[in-house]
């Protein structure tokens, strides 16, 4: 049986002294000026966090047969640090090109930050969140539900993820300099569609009136400058990272990563192998739980999916880039200065809820995490493969649970709280410990006028709306300036409204803690925001589980030592390019290679497309470019050999001349020693 993906994180202690000195309402009155410094230090940094591109499970679609076979684009962590020079308060915002920011990863990052910075960057003032790209490497979670969904825990990919996030923060810290921040707003109406209309329509008319097209079109941009020079942008917009389908097996960054590439590489001229870009653009999520980039789910849209849907990825990414660029250009200074952050743990498996937070006004509670039949069935709009064909979204037949469920002692009160969900996998009570976090973190972070209400889940647009309402009301700020920052500081499934939950679409089936999950979040966000407004300290809350202890299963066989293809040497070219190519053609070269996981080449590249110059060869493309691909495979007659195919789709603006492709590999012998080698194709003409 397929096991659901993703998980959650927990938070940190709230300092009463910090709240008194600089609450989220802001005792400071400095106004950010568009053309001058505003008492801030600003720093931006990014680092490569790409996991295994060969032979490991992917994360996002949770399909056991979606195993990596290569690389389309690298996954990055983008970090932003903003320091209020008046108070000394600082916040860190990190956006990652992966499916989920697991609690186990978040806690590990905090440990590494403490080693390097002491108490300067802690769980209180650091926000880690994911783009929810469904084409990143799996196996990075220590939570069983999410590691087993990717064929087990993989230490190498976990290390790459943790190390990349920490490195991005270090680089942002090292680049702190006087600067200012501005905020811009816009709308984008053609980059998302509601994939769960059946559930959305069950919401009250007043909520649906906020989203007349069934989507959240809001675009919010934070513009960061140093000395009048733009150094960064953070563009929030709600759409899923599911443009590339579950047929894709190349590590990539989906539509939000494509938008970052367009802004950083194509507009600002970043060349990632040449050092830190001078401008870093992140595209985080808000509340896209029921938002899909696959516009054919709209009744009036004529198109359908292609095999891997790459054209949709570029289209939706381009639209986010253009919308972000427009809001960026109109960004203005803020009415309030300073930065603040507060975080608190909540036990979502057993929270008593006051009736003022439920639709019917009655008290309620949450229950240990349970995965429903609709979640196992997956989203029919975004998943094109299904591994359990008799399960479907909206199933309410108890026979389904009987056929597909895992036997566990689910108490009746738990079933009552989870109803009408058909409980298939009782994640919260499975041995030897909960398979997903039960204690999770909620966080409120303020950057000038902007307030981020951060939670470790996928909130639907109406769920996000209700959280934003309670936070805005408690803090006395305009709701436009409050964003629901999903996928933050952990992962623990979806959050639907109680009304949406009843329909048991995919999102309701993965609302893990029962029908009143949103009500619990609303209550706890309200409590936290009111405490902030009153300058009181609620304390740390319950402690999260220590995910580093216990067995970490790995279902993958050990990778054998490398051997070359029979009769060949490492680096030999098996298939040479043709003599001539034109724009729009695809150049393909195949090498005798080694397993790519021997060296992830973080911050580097597996290959270069090079053009002849007067005094040698110049790199024009590498493995992080949209126009290139690396494909890995085993020959049928030799399970220890590797063939590496490099593809280059020649761009329309290509410069004519002589080209070649150079591949960099690392072979590993039986003793575990690695040796680097290079393969080079013959020259070919492009013109």
PADREN-458486 format. One record per residue (C-alpha): residue in one letter; x, y, z. Coordinates in steps of 0.05 Angstrom, whole numbers, plus 5000, padded with zeros to 4 digits. Each point is the difference from the previous one (the first is absolute). Layout:
% PADREN-458486
AXYZ
...
END
This chain:
% PADREN-458486
X500050005000
X502450704986
X501250415062
X498750755001
X505550504994
X502450605040
X500250215073
X500550545052
X504650385045
X499850295068
X502250675025
X503650355055
X499550405064
X497350714999
X504250515036
X496050465045
X505650514997
X499949994924
X492450084999
X500550595046
X505550334960
X497049914931
X493149704994
X496749834934
X495950645004
X506650364999
X502050535050
X504650284947
X497450504950
X505550024948
X497250014930
X503649634943
X501750504946
X500349764928
X506550344984
X503950015065
X502149565058
X494849905055
X504149755058
X500649294974
X505549524984
X498049564941
X503449364975
X498349494947
X503349334987
X498749354964
X503049305000
X499249354961
X496049475038
X498949504943
X499149285023
X501549354965
X498550054925
X500349254989
X496549405029
X496550325060
X492650135010
X497250694985
X495850425047
X493450334985
X495549504965
X501949435048
X500249484945
X504849435014
X501549924926
X502050734991
X507549905009
X505250504977
X503549884933
X503550664991
X500050755007
X496250574965
X501650565049
X503350055068
X496250145064
X502050615040
X499050305069
X499150764998
X501050385065
X498450715020
X502150345065
X497150665022
X502850355062
X496950605034
X506150425018
X496250395053
X497949405043
X504849474975
X494149544985
X500949574938
X496149494960
X502049464950
X495549784943
X502249394960
X496349724940
X502249324973
X498949674931
X497249365029
X493549665016
X499850095075
X504250285057
X499549435048
X500150085075
X506049555006
X503850444949
X497950645035
X502549755067
X506649784970
X500950694968
X498950335067
X505449565031
X505050204947
X498250745005
X501149975076
X507049704989
X501950574955
X496150605026
X498149845072
X493250305015
X500150514944
X495749584953
X495049545035
X493349684989
X496850645024
X502750464944
X501349504944
X494649804950
X501549424954
X494949854946
X499549604935
X497450164930
X496649325002
X503549794936
X497949284985
X506549844963
X505150025056
X503849435030
X496549595053
X502749625059
X501950635039
X494849915055
X501049625064
X492449965008
X497949304976
X494050224960
X504350434955
X506449604998
X496449354983
X496150364945
X506750104967
X502949315013
X503250165066
X504750495033
X506150204960
X505750325039
X503550304940
X493950394976
X498350205071
X507050285010
X499550394935
X493450315021
X502150195070
X506850244977
X497150414943
X495150375045
X505450165051
X504850234946
X494850474971
X498950325068
X507550075011
X500850344933
X494350485014
X503150165068
X506850134968
X496850494950
X496250425050
X500550744983
X495850635011
X493749984958
X492550094998
X493849594985
X493650164962
X493549644987
X496049924937
X493349694984
X496749734937
X495649454973
X501049404954
X493849664972
X502749504949
X505149585039
X495449595044
X493349635000
X495949715056
X501049244999
X494749875053
X493750384980
X495549495033
X503150175067
X500850744988
X492650084983
X498149755070
X502950635032
X495550575022
X498250534947
X503950545037
X506549594995
X498949814927
X498750744984
X507350145017
X502049534943
X494850094944
X504249584952
X501549475052
X507450205002
X504350455043
X503050504949
X504050405051
X507350154984
X504250315055
X507350214989
X505350215049
X505450414966
X506950015033
X505350524985
X507050175023
X502350724989
X494750114946
X501749364963
X495049434995
X502849375031
X493949565010
X492649874991
X495149545035
X493649884961
X494249645034
X494649674958
X495649395010
X500749444948
X502349285007
X506949764978
X496849474956
X501150264929
X504949444986
X496049365006
X501349365037
X502849724934
X506150445010
X506049675032
X505150564993
X501750425062
X497350704985
X496950625032
X493150054966
X496450664986
X502550405059
X507249804989
X499250184927
X497550695020
X506250095044
X504549794942
X496750494953
X501150585047
X506949825026
X503249694938
X496450294940
X498650715025
X505450145051
X505549594968
X501549525057
X504849444982
X499649535058
X506849684991
X503450685004
X498250145073
X494250315037
X495050364955
X499450745011
X492449925000
X496149435031
X492649884985
X495749515040
X492849804984
X496949715064
X493049745010
X494350265041
X493649575004
X499949574936
X496949385031
X494549974946
X503850404947
X502849634939
X504250294944
X496849514952
X494950474969
X496549454961
X496249845064
X495950624985
X493749804963
X501450514945
X507349834988
X500949564937
X507149755013
X502149385037
X506549735028
X506049784959
X504549445022
X504150425049
X496550664990
X506350424992
X496650534958
X495150135057
X505850055049
X503250554958
X493450354988
X497850035073
X507050185022
X500450564949
X493450285023
X502250015072
X506550334981
X496550544960
X494850135054
X505450035053
X504150484957
X494050464992
X498550025075
X507550095013
X500250614954
X494250325038
X502649845069
X499850575051
X502850145069
X496249735061
X496350395053
X503249595056
X507249815011
X503549455038
X499749245000
X497349505051
X498549275006
X496849525049
X498949254997
X496349495043
X498949255000
X493049714997
X497949285011
X495549914940
X498349295019
X496150225062
X497850725000
X493450215032
X496650534959
X495350555025
X493450054963
X501650714976
X504849694949
X495249484971
X494750134947
X494349735044
X502350345063
X501149345037
X506449805036
X504249494963
X506849665001
X505449714956
X502449274998
X506549634984
X501850044927
X496149554953
X500649944925
X493549894963
X498049614938
X499750634959
X507250165017
X502449314979
X496050094936
X504150644986
X497750624963
X496949814933
X501650684972
X507549985014
X501849265003
X499649614935
X502349345029
X496249635055
X502749425039
X493549775033
X494950044944
X493849845043
X501050635042
X497150664977
X499150705028
X493450075037
X499449265019
X495249915058
X498849254996
X502749675064
X501849394958
X505650424970
X503250095068
X499249265015
X503549804935
X505750505003
X500950175073
X505649855048
X497549665063
X501450425062
X496350135065
X496250624979
X495650215058
X492850204986
X501050735021
X505650054948
X495349734946
X494850515021
X504850584995
X502549744932
X493149874972
X497849974944
X507149824980
X501249264986
X506349885041
X504949584959
X506750145034
X499950225073
X506750374995
X499650305069
X499549345038
X504149524958
X506149685034
X505550095018
X498450755004
X495450484963
X501549994925
X498750754994
X500850575049
X494650085052
X503150625032
X501150544948
X502050734997
X496150624983
X503850654990
X498350734990
X505550414966
X499750744985
X504350364949
X497950725000
X492650014981
X500149284977
X497649465048
X501149264985
X495549515036
X504049374990
X497649295006
X502949314982
X494649794951
X496450114935
X494350485015
X494450074949
X498450724980
X494050065046
X503849685058
X505550514989
X494950554997
X497249825068
X506949975033
X501850674970
X493550305027
X501349805072
X507350234998
X498350664967
X494550135050
X504349835060
X505850434977
X495650564973
X503250014931
X497049994930
X498649294976
X503550164934
X506550035039
X499149315032
X502149394959
X498849275016
X507049724993
X499049264989
X505249444997
X503850365055
X504549705054
X497449304987
X494749604964
X493749645023
X495149934942
X494250454981
X495350485035
X492950064972
X494250375030
X495149575039
X495050104944
X504949784946
X502249405043
X493149684996
X500749874925
X506449595012
X503550224938
X507549874998
X501550615043
X495049795053
X502749305001
X506950285018
X497450495052
X503349565051
X497350215068
X492649974982
X494350444979
X501850555049
X507350074981
X499050714973
X496050205062
X505949795043
X504850404958
X495450615003
X499649965075
X507549935010
X501850544950
X495050465034
X502949855069
X507150124975
X498250654964
X496150265061
X505949845045
X504650384954
X495350605000
X499849985076
X507549905006
X499149355038
X503949364994
X496149354989
X506249585009
X503049494955
X494349505001
X500949244997
X506549734974
X500449674931
X502249284990
X507449864994
X500349724929
X507449845003
X499149395044
X497549324978
X500449574938
X500250354932
X497949494947
X503250024931
X496549564948
X505250114946
X505449494984
X507250225008
X503050324938
X505649564972
X506950254984
X500650314931
X502649634940
X500450274929
X496049714942
X503649394973
X505750184955
X499750735019
X503150485049
X496750515045
X498750634961
X499749674931
X494850274953
X495049464980
X495750444956
X503150614968
X496150624978
X498450134927
X504250484960
X495050584996
X494150275040
X495450604996
X495750375052
X494449555023
X504049364990
X502049545057
X507249795007
X500949325033
X506549695024
X500849365041
X506149855043
X502749405038
X498750295068
X499749855074
X494450035050
X498150745010
X498849895074
X507449905012
X500650754999
X494150474997
X504750554977
X496450505044
X501550704976
X502949704937
X497649624939
X500149314968
X501350294931
X501150624959
X497850214930
X506150374975
X501150474940
X506750094965
X503350685009
X506450284973
X504149735058
X496249385021
X493149795024
X494850405039
X494349725041
X493250234974
X495449515035
X500349505058
X495549515037
X495950565032
X497450284935
X492949894976
X502549804931
X504349425024
X498749315029
X504149445031
X497249294993
X502949405037
X498849274985
X502949315010
X501749584939
X495649384997
X506049535003
X503850355057
X496550235064
X506450335026
X501450434939
X497050694985
X498450354936
X499250755004
X496350364945
X500550764995
X494750374959
X500250724979
X493950334968
X503350544958
X496850685019
X497350474947
X505050555021
X506049544993
X506650294976
X502649654938
X506649635004
X503449365020
X497649645063
X501549385041
X497249665063
X504549825058
X497849525055
X502949955070
X499349355038
X502549655063
X500949255002
X500049625066
X503949365011
X498549415046
X503850345056
X495750624995
X505450444969
X497750484946
X503950244940
X498050574955
X500149964924
X497850414940
X496849824934
X499850464940
X495949964937
X502450164931
X498850714975
X493650174964
X497550624965
X494050425020
X497550514951
END
